[in-house]
């Protein structure tokens, strides 16, 4: 039977519960255990798919087509275990399921209540598909004391009883703030947070204390005394130079050993952390650096491009260089060409990421034009590929009115809404006026590559599977005109109907992909496209 680790947060939000969960899972994995991480989100959206990136950061997509919290990206990047739809649930999804059951009459006339119906649904989610695992880590979103998280806290209280002693523990992540005027770290917020959690019936077994300064032994003893845990179970968590140094840092503070002790498991032996040591060494001791410009729409919040940011770092790890990312608002490029050149000329590579809507589109097209004409390495992802095709149609194929139907009616729809396609379970159809949530081409789809293409040499083969999240596709009716202008369709869906990759073979590095390769990149296994892209940036840096 799998053992469960429930992770809560207190005092303030954004303490890094997801990163802590991912790091702990990596440490347990390094000891030979099989792990999986799950996320409970208390908000009422069914999933984050319809939420603004400024509200919630990026939407992480799994192979099976779930739109999930960005923390699942951390989970995959740190463990290499592919996330599934069953690894993320929200209050909205729980209530939606319960109401659907009630409408069908599944409850046989019973009064439907938070306890037991909501809590039973949460517990069922936590325990589903766990038979082949040693540890299941369940992160509770939000902060203890939030009204919306109460059903989840009650559920983990019940689960600890249901699973029995030795089969479930609780980790509470808190803040130990530093008061500069007093020159002291303050433990009282942690004490109050633990007291509030305990009042809800959950006594933490391990405390992870985020702090800006080292936590003295006296403060650890004080926290332990007032929070009813051993002093060894008070784990300091100081800021790290890189998130990939965090597993080593937590191991150094004894987190994995304390968790095993809490379960009554042996702690002898050391985990194999060689991969994390190598990654940290490459990040700490780069042999050069490059600057990549990301011309995006949501650059005001870097979490909107979290996986992209990390994939670029992974490309740097593969090439042992530091990647400096310059975030550029695409709307700034919708004016003078001189402004565009001034911003882009210092860059060693240009990337245009995914987006929705017309805002900033012309700026992205201008960035594509600059990269093509100045022969700067260019990587277009999803919307970035579509804008590369629009730019090619306008500037190399003579189709001056080329556009996307996403921006409104157009006489030259180089990019158009996809209404049907062959999905994993057969033909899928969407209505233009239908719901927005979950109505895109989502999840992993196969593609076939031209054997003589640049991307085939990068992947080392002609068959790939990548994750998608989009509603619009490049129109193959324009393929001949675009290819005459030098933009080659080098990757297609297996039935030859949907373009997956375009490239310019006569350019130092120019690739556009309809999918999101950043979602499958890991620090110990960088995605080949990002590794190749950063290698091209390194080559470009030697020319300027």
C-alpha positions as CSV (number, residue, x, y, z in Angstrom):
1,X,0.0,0.0,0.0
2,X,1.3,3.5,-0.8
3,X,2.2,5.8,2.0
4,X,0.9,9.4,1.8
5,X,2.6,12.7,2.5
6,X,0.2,15.6,2.9
7,X,1.7,19.1,2.3
8,X,0.1,22.3,3.5
9,X,1.2,25.9,3.7
10,X,0.7,28.6,6.3
11,X,1.3,32.3,7.1
12,X,1.5,33.5,3.5
13,X,1.1,32.0,0.0
14,X,3.9,31.5,-2.5
15,X,6.2,29.8,0.0
16,X,7.3,27.1,-2.6
17,X,5.2,24.1,-1.5
18,X,5.2,22.8,-5.0
19,X,9.0,23.1,-5.2
20,X,9.4,21.5,-1.8
21,X,7.1,18.6,-2.8
22,X,9.0,18.1,-6.1
23,X,12.4,18.2,-4.3
24,X,11.2,15.7,-1.6
25,X,9.9,13.4,-4.3
26,X,13.2,13.6,-6.1
27,X,15.1,12.7,-2.9
28,X,12.8,9.7,-2.2
29,X,13.2,8.7,-5.8
30,X,17.0,8.9,-5.4
31,X,16.6,6.3,-2.6
32,X,14.9,3.9,-4.9
33,X,11.3,4.6,-4.0
34,X,8.4,5.0,-6.6
35,X,6.7,8.3,-6.2
36,X,3.8,10.4,-7.6
37,X,2.8,13.9,-6.7
38,X,-0.8,15.3,-6.7
39,X,-2.2,18.8,-6.3
40,X,-5.4,19.8,-4.7
41,X,-6.5,23.3,-5.8
42,X,-9.3,25.0,-3.7
43,X,-10.5,27.4,-6.3
44,X,-13.9,26.9,-8.0
45,X,-12.7,26.8,-11.6
46,X,-12.9,23.3,-13.0
47,X,-9.4,23.7,-14.2
48,X,-7.0,26.6,-14.9
49,X,-7.6,26.4,-18.7
50,X,-9.8,29.5,-18.9
51,X,-7.9,31.6,-16.4
52,X,-5.7,34.5,-17.4
53,X,-1.9,33.8,-17.2
54,X,-1.7,36.9,-15.0
55,X,-4.1,35.2,-12.6
56,X,-2.6,31.8,-12.3
57,X,0.6,31.6,-14.4
58,X,1.0,29.1,-17.1
59,X,-1.4,26.2,-17.8
60,X,0.5,22.9,-17.7
61,X,-0.8,20.2,-20.1
62,X,-0.4,16.5,-19.5
63,X,0.0,13.7,-22.1
64,X,-3.6,12.7,-21.6
65,X,-4.9,16.3,-22.3
66,X,-5.5,17.7,-18.9
67,X,-5.1,21.5,-18.3
68,X,-3.5,21.7,-14.9
69,X,-1.7,23.8,-12.3
70,X,1.9,24.9,-13.1
71,X,3.2,23.0,-10.1
72,X,2.7,19.8,-12.0
73,X,5.5,21.0,-14.3
74,X,7.8,21.1,-11.3
75,X,6.7,17.6,-10.4
76,X,7.6,16.3,-13.8
77,X,10.8,18.2,-14.2
78,X,12.1,17.0,-10.8
79,X,11.0,13.3,-11.0
80,X,10.6,12.5,-14.7
81,X,7.3,10.9,-13.9
82,X,4.7,12.0,-16.5
83,X,1.7,13.7,-14.8
84,X,-1.8,12.6,-15.5
85,X,-5.3,14.1,-15.4
86,X,-5.8,12.3,-12.1
87,X,-2.9,14.3,-10.5
88,X,-4.7,17.6,-10.3
89,X,-8.2,18.4,-8.9
90,X,-10.0,21.6,-8.0
91,X,-12.9,22.3,-5.8
92,X,-14.8,23.2,-9.1
93,X,-14.1,19.7,-10.5
94,X,-15.1,18.0,-7.2
95,X,-18.4,20.0,-7.0
96,X,-19.1,19.5,-10.7
97,X,-18.8,15.7,-10.3
98,X,-21.0,15.7,-7.2
99,X,-23.7,17.8,-8.8
100,X,-23.7,15.6,-11.9
101,X,-24.2,12.6,-9.7
102,X,-26.9,14.2,-7.7
103,X,-28.8,15.2,-10.9
104,X,-28.6,11.5,-12.1
105,X,-30.0,10.4,-8.8
106,X,-26.9,8.5,-7.8
107,X,-27.3,9.5,-4.1
108,X,-30.7,7.8,-3.9
109,X,-32.5,10.8,-2.4
110,X,-29.9,11.5,0.3
111,X,-29.1,15.1,1.3
112,X,-25.8,15.9,-0.4
113,X,-23.4,17.6,2.0
114,X,-19.8,18.7,2.3
115,X,-19.3,15.8,4.8
116,X,-19.3,13.1,3.7
117,X,-19.9,13.6,0.0
118,X,-17.3,16.3,-0.8
119,X,-14.7,14.9,1.5
120,X,-15.3,11.3,0.2
121,X,-14.8,12.6,-3.4
122,X,-11.5,14.3,-2.4
123,X,-10.3,11.1,-0.6
124,X,-11.2,9.0,-3.6
125,X,-9.2,11.3,-5.8
126,X,-6.2,11.1,-3.5
127,X,-6.2,7.3,-3.4
128,X,-6.9,6.6,-7.1
129,X,-4.3,4.7,-9.2
130,X,-1.8,4.4,-6.3
131,X,-1.3,0.7,-6.0
132,X,2.1,0.6,-7.7
133,X,3.6,3.4,-5.7
134,X,5.7,3.7,-2.5
135,X,4.8,7.3,-1.8
136,X,2.1,9.7,-2.9
137,X,2.7,13.3,-2.1
138,X,-0.5,15.5,-2.0
139,X,0.0,19.2,-2.0
140,X,-2.9,21.4,-0.8
141,X,-3.1,24.7,-2.6
142,X,-3.6,28.0,-0.8
143,X,-2.9,28.8,2.9
144,X,-4.3,27.2,6.0
145,X,-7.1,29.4,7.3
146,X,-8.6,30.0,3.8
147,X,-12.3,29.2,3.8
148,X,-12.1,27.4,0.5
149,X,-9.4,24.9,1.7
150,X,-11.4,23.6,4.7
151,X,-12.9,20.6,2.9
152,X,-9.4,19.5,1.8
153,X,-8.0,19.9,5.3
154,X,-10.8,17.8,6.7
155,X,-10.3,15.2,4.0
156,X,-6.6,14.7,4.8
157,X,-7.5,14.6,8.5
158,X,-9.9,11.7,7.7
159,X,-7.4,10.1,5.4
160,X,-4.7,10.0,8.1
161,X,-7.2,8.0,10.2
162,X,-8.4,5.8,7.3
163,X,-4.8,4.9,6.3
164,X,-3.7,4.1,9.8
165,X,-0.6,4.9,11.8
166,X,2.6,4.8,9.9
167,X,0.9,5.2,6.5
168,X,0.4,9.0,6.3
169,X,2.2,12.0,7.6
170,X,1.7,15.8,7.3
171,X,4.3,18.4,6.3
172,X,3.5,22.1,7.0
173,X,5.4,24.8,5.1
174,X,5.5,28.1,6.9
175,X,7.3,31.5,6.9
176,X,9.8,32.6,9.6
177,X,10.1,36.3,8.8
178,X,13.1,38.4,9.5
179,X,12.4,41.8,11.2
180,X,15.3,44.0,10.1
181,X,14.6,46.7,12.7
182,X,14.9,44.1,15.5
183,X,17.6,42.0,13.7
184,X,15.6,38.9,14.6
185,X,13.8,36.0,13.0
186,X,10.3,35.6,14.4
187,X,8.8,32.2,15.1
188,X,5.3,33.4,16.3
189,X,3.7,33.3,12.8
190,X,4.7,29.6,12.5
191,X,3.4,28.8,15.9
192,X,0.0,30.4,15.1
193,X,-0.2,28.7,11.8
194,X,0.5,25.2,13.3
195,X,-2.0,25.9,16.0
196,X,-4.7,26.8,13.4
197,X,-3.9,23.6,11.5
198,X,-4.0,21.5,14.6
199,X,-7.4,23.0,15.5
200,X,-8.7,21.5,12.3
201,X,-7.4,18.1,13.4
202,X,-4.1,17.9,11.5
203,X,-0.9,17.8,13.6
204,X,2.2,18.3,11.4
205,X,4.9,15.7,11.6
206,X,7.5,17.9,9.9
207,X,7.8,21.7,9.6
208,X,9.6,23.3,6.7
209,X,10.4,26.9,7.6
210,X,11.1,29.4,4.8
211,X,13.5,32.0,6.0
212,X,15.9,34.6,4.6
213,X,18.6,34.1,7.2
214,X,19.9,30.8,8.8
215,X,17.6,29.5,11.5
216,X,19.5,29.3,14.8
217,X,19.3,26.1,16.8
218,X,17.6,28.0,19.6
219,X,14.8,29.1,17.2
220,X,14.4,25.5,15.9
221,X,14.1,24.3,19.5
222,X,11.5,27.0,20.3
223,X,9.4,26.1,17.2
224,X,9.7,22.4,18.0
225,X,8.6,23.0,21.6
226,X,5.5,25.1,20.8
227,X,4.5,23.1,17.7
228,X,4.8,19.6,19.2
229,X,7.5,18.2,16.8
230,X,11.1,17.0,17.3
231,X,13.7,19.6,16.8
232,X,15.1,17.5,14.0
233,X,11.7,17.8,12.2
234,X,12.1,21.6,11.9
235,X,13.7,22.0,8.5
236,X,15.1,25.4,7.5
237,X,14.5,26.3,3.8
238,X,16.7,29.3,2.7
239,X,16.5,30.8,-0.7
240,X,18.7,28.9,-3.3
241,X,20.6,30.3,-6.3
242,X,18.7,27.9,-8.5
243,X,15.6,25.8,-8.0
244,X,17.7,22.8,-9.1
245,X,20.0,23.2,-6.1
246,X,17.0,22.8,-3.8
247,X,17.0,19.0,-3.6
248,X,20.6,19.0,-2.5
249,X,19.8,21.8,0.0
250,X,16.9,19.9,1.6
251,X,18.9,16.7,1.8
252,X,21.7,18.7,3.6
253,X,19.1,19.8,6.1
254,X,17.9,16.2,6.6
255,X,14.4,16.5,5.1
256,X,14.3,13.1,3.4
257,X,15.7,11.3,6.5
258,X,13.2,13.0,8.8
259,X,10.3,11.9,6.5
260,X,11.5,8.3,6.6
261,X,11.8,8.5,10.4
262,X,8.3,9.8,10.6
263,X,7.1,6.7,8.7
264,X,9.3,4.4,10.9
265,X,11.3,3.4,7.9
266,X,15.1,2.8,7.9
267,X,17.3,5.8,7.0
268,X,20.6,4.1,6.5
269,X,22.4,4.6,3.2
270,X,22.7,7.7,1.1
271,X,20.5,8.6,-1.9
272,X,22.1,8.7,-5.4
273,X,22.1,12.5,-6.0
274,X,24.7,12.4,-8.8
275,X,22.3,13.9,-11.3
276,X,21.6,16.9,-9.1
277,X,25.2,17.4,-8.3
278,X,26.0,17.4,-12.1
279,X,23.2,19.8,-12.9
280,X,24.2,22.2,-10.1
281,X,27.8,22.1,-11.2
282,X,26.8,23.0,-14.8
283,X,24.7,25.9,-13.5
284,X,27.3,27.1,-11.1
285,X,30.3,26.8,-13.5
286,X,29.1,27.7,-17.0
287,X,31.7,28.0,-19.8
288,X,29.9,30.9,-21.5
289,X,26.6,32.8,-21.7
290,X,24.1,33.7,-24.3
291,X,21.1,36.1,-24.3
292,X,17.8,34.9,-25.7
293,X,14.9,37.4,-26.3
294,X,11.4,36.1,-25.6
295,X,9.0,38.3,-27.4
296,X,5.7,37.5,-25.6
297,X,2.3,38.8,-24.6
298,X,2.4,38.0,-20.9
299,X,5.9,39.1,-20.0
300,X,4.7,41.1,-17.0
301,X,4.5,37.8,-15.1
302,X,7.2,35.3,-15.7
303,X,5.2,32.4,-14.2
304,X,3.0,32.8,-17.4
305,X,6.0,31.1,-19.2
306,X,7.3,29.0,-16.4
307,X,8.0,25.8,-18.4
308,X,9.5,27.9,-21.2
309,X,11.8,29.6,-18.8
310,X,13.0,26.3,-17.4
311,X,13.4,24.7,-20.8
312,X,15.7,27.5,-21.8
313,X,17.7,26.9,-18.6
314,X,17.8,23.2,-19.6
315,X,19.2,24.1,-23.0
316,X,21.9,26.0,-21.2
317,X,22.6,23.0,-19.0
318,X,23.0,20.8,-22.1
319,X,25.5,23.3,-23.6
320,X,27.1,24.3,-20.3
321,X,26.3,27.9,-20.8
322,X,24.3,30.5,-18.8
323,X,21.1,31.6,-20.5
324,X,20.1,35.2,-19.9
325,X,16.5,35.6,-20.8
326,X,15.3,39.1,-21.9
327,X,11.6,39.3,-21.7
328,X,10.2,41.7,-24.4
329,X,6.6,42.9,-24.6
330,X,5.5,42.2,-28.2
331,X,3.3,45.3,-28.2
332,X,6.4,47.5,-28.1
333,X,7.3,46.3,-31.6
334,X,4.2,47.5,-33.4
335,X,5.8,50.8,-34.4
336,X,9.2,52.0,-35.7
337,X,11.5,49.4,-37.2
338,X,14.4,51.2,-35.6
339,X,13.0,50.5,-32.2
340,X,12.7,46.8,-33.2
341,X,16.3,46.6,-34.4
342,X,17.6,48.4,-31.3
343,X,15.9,45.8,-29.0
344,X,16.7,42.7,-31.0
345,X,20.2,43.3,-32.4
346,X,22.0,42.6,-29.1
347,X,20.3,39.2,-28.8
348,X,21.9,35.8,-29.8
349,X,18.5,34.2,-30.4
350,X,14.8,35.1,-30.5
351,X,11.9,33.0,-29.3
352,X,8.2,33.8,-29.8
353,X,6.0,31.6,-27.4
354,X,2.4,30.6,-27.4
355,X,-0.4,33.1,-26.8
356,X,-4.1,33.8,-27.5
357,X,-5.7,36.8,-29.2
358,X,-4.6,39.6,-31.5
359,X,-2.8,41.8,-29.0
360,X,0.9,41.9,-29.7
361,X,0.6,39.8,-32.9
362,X,2.1,42.4,-35.2
363,X,5.0,42.8,-32.9
364,X,5.7,39.1,-33.0
365,X,5.5,39.1,-36.8
366,X,8.0,41.9,-36.8
367,X,10.3,39.8,-34.6
368,X,10.0,36.9,-37.0
369,X,10.9,39.2,-39.9
370,X,13.9,40.5,-38.1
371,X,15.2,37.0,-37.2
372,X,14.7,35.8,-40.8
373,X,16.4,38.8,-42.5
374,X,19.2,39.2,-39.9
375,X,19.8,35.4,-39.8
376,X,19.4,35.3,-36.0
377,X,18.3,31.9,-34.6
378,X,14.5,31.8,-34.3
379,X,12.3,29.4,-32.4
380,X,8.5,29.8,-32.8
381,X,6.2,27.8,-30.4
382,X,2.5,27.4,-31.1
383,X,1.4,31.0,-31.8
384,X,5.1,31.7,-32.7
385,X,4.9,29.1,-35.5
386,X,1.7,30.6,-36.8
387,X,3.1,34.1,-36.9
388,X,6.1,32.7,-38.7
389,X,3.8,31.4,-41.4
390,X,1.9,34.7,-41.6
391,X,5.2,36.6,-41.9
392,X,6.3,34.2,-44.7
393,X,3.0,34.6,-46.5
394,X,3.2,38.4,-46.4
395,X,7.0,38.9,-47.0
396,X,8.1,36.0,-49.1
397,X,5.0,34.7,-50.8
398,X,3.4,38.1,-51.7
399,X,0.2,37.5,-49.8
400,X,0.0,40.9,-48.2
401,X,-3.4,40.4,-46.6
402,X,-2.3,37.1,-44.9
403,X,-3.7,36.8,-41.3
404,X,-5.4,34.5,-38.8
405,X,-9.1,34.1,-38.3
406,X,-8.3,34.3,-34.6
407,X,-8.0,38.1,-35.3
408,X,-11.3,38.4,-37.2
409,X,-12.6,37.7,-40.7
410,X,-9.8,37.7,-43.3
411,X,-9.6,37.0,-47.1
412,X,-6.3,35.2,-46.6
413,X,-6.7,32.8,-43.6
414,X,-3.2,31.4,-43.4
415,X,-4.2,30.4,-39.9
416,X,-7.7,29.2,-39.1
417,X,-9.9,27.7,-36.4
418,X,-9.7,23.9,-36.3
419,X,-13.2,22.4,-36.1
420,X,-12.3,18.7,-36.2
421,X,-9.3,16.4,-36.1
422,X,-8.3,12.9,-35.4
423,X,-7.8,12.6,-31.6
424,X,-6.6,9.7,-29.5
425,X,-10.1,8.3,-29.4
426,X,-11.2,9.0,-32.9
427,X,-12.7,12.1,-34.6
428,X,-13.0,15.1,-32.4
429,X,-15.2,18.1,-33.2
430,X,-15.5,21.6,-31.8
431,X,-18.0,24.4,-32.4
432,X,-16.7,28.0,-32.9
433,X,-19.3,29.2,-30.4
434,X,-18.9,26.4,-27.9
435,X,-17.4,26.6,-24.4
436,X,-13.8,27.7,-24.0
437,X,-12.8,25.2,-21.3
438,X,-11.2,22.0,-22.5
439,X,-12.1,22.6,-26.2
440,X,-8.7,22.8,-27.7
441,X,-6.4,20.2,-29.3
442,X,-5.0,19.1,-25.9
443,X,-2.3,16.6,-24.9
444,X,0.1,14.4,-26.7
445,X,-0.2,13.8,-30.4
446,X,2.1,11.9,-32.8
447,X,3.8,13.6,-35.7
448,X,6.0,12.4,-38.6
449,X,9.1,14.3,-39.7
450,X,10.7,14.6,-43.1
451,X,13.8,12.4,-43.0
452,X,15.9,15.0,-44.6
453,X,14.8,17.9,-42.4
454,X,16.7,19.8,-39.8
455,X,14.3,18.8,-37.1
456,X,14.7,15.1,-37.9
457,X,18.5,15.4,-37.3
458,X,17.8,17.2,-34.0
459,X,15.4,14.6,-32.8
460,X,17.5,11.7,-34.2
461,X,14.4,10.2,-35.8
462,X,11.2,10.8,-37.8
463,X,8.5,9.8,-35.3
464,X,7.8,12.1,-32.3
465,X,5.0,12.7,-29.8
466,X,4.5,16.2,-28.3
467,X,1.9,18.0,-26.2
468,X,-0.5,20.5,-27.8
469,X,-2.7,23.3,-26.5
470,X,-4.3,25.4,-29.3
471,X,-7.5,26.0,-31.3
472,X,-6.0,27.3,-34.5
473,X,-3.9,25.6,-37.2
474,X,-1.8,26.6,-40.1
475,X,-3.9,26.2,-43.4
476,X,-2.3,23.7,-45.6
477,X,-3.8,25.3,-48.7
478,X,-1.0,27.8,-48.4
479,X,1.8,25.2,-48.1
480,X,3.0,25.4,-51.7
481,X,3.2,29.2,-51.6
482,X,5.1,29.2,-48.3
483,X,7.5,26.5,-49.4
484,X,8.3,28.4,-52.5
485,X,9.4,31.2,-50.2
486,X,11.7,28.9,-48.3
487,X,9.5,28.0,-45.3
488,X,9.4,24.1,-45.4
489,X,6.7,22.0,-43.8
490,X,9.0,19.4,-42.2
491,X,6.6,17.8,-39.7
492,X,3.0,16.8,-40.2
493,X,0.3,14.9,-38.4
494,X,0.2,11.2,-39.3
495,X,-2.7,11.7,-41.7
496,X,-0.9,14.7,-43.4
497,X,-3.7,17.2,-42.5
498,X,-2.2,19.3,-39.8
499,X,1.2,21.0,-39.9
500,X,3.3,20.3,-36.9
501,X,6.7,21.9,-37.8
502,X,8.0,24.4,-40.2
503,X,11.7,25.3,-40.8
504,X,14.0,27.3,-43.1
505,X,16.8,25.0,-44.2
506,X,18.8,27.9,-45.6
507,X,18.8,29.8,-42.2
508,X,21.3,29.2,-39.4
509,X,18.4,28.0,-37.1
510,X,14.8,28.7,-37.9
511,X,12.1,26.3,-36.5
512,X,8.5,26.7,-35.7
513,X,6.5,24.1,-33.9
514,X,2.7,23.9,-33.3
515,X,3.2,22.0,-30.0
516,X,4.8,22.9,-26.7
517,X,8.1,21.1,-26.4
518,X,8.9,23.0,-23.2
519,X,6.4,20.8,-21.3
520,X,8.5,17.7,-21.7
521,X,11.9,19.2,-21.0
522,X,13.8,18.3,-17.8
523,X,17.1,19.4,-16.3
524,X,18.6,15.9,-16.5
525,X,17.0,15.4,-20.0
526,X,16.8,18.7,-21.9
527,X,14.4,18.7,-24.8
528,X,16.4,18.3,-28.0
529,X,14.9,21.3,-29.7
530,X,15.9,23.6,-26.8
531,X,19.4,22.0,-26.6
532,X,19.8,22.6,-30.3
533,X,18.4,26.2,-30.1
534,X,20.8,27.2,-27.4
535,X,23.7,25.6,-29.3
536,X,22.7,27.8,-32.2
537,X,22.6,30.8,-29.9
538,X,26.2,29.9,-28.7
539,X,27.3,29.9,-32.4
540,X,25.6,33.2,-33.0
541,X,27.3,34.7,-29.9
542,X,30.7,34.0,-31.6
543,X,29.7,35.9,-34.7
544,X,28.7,39.2,-32.9
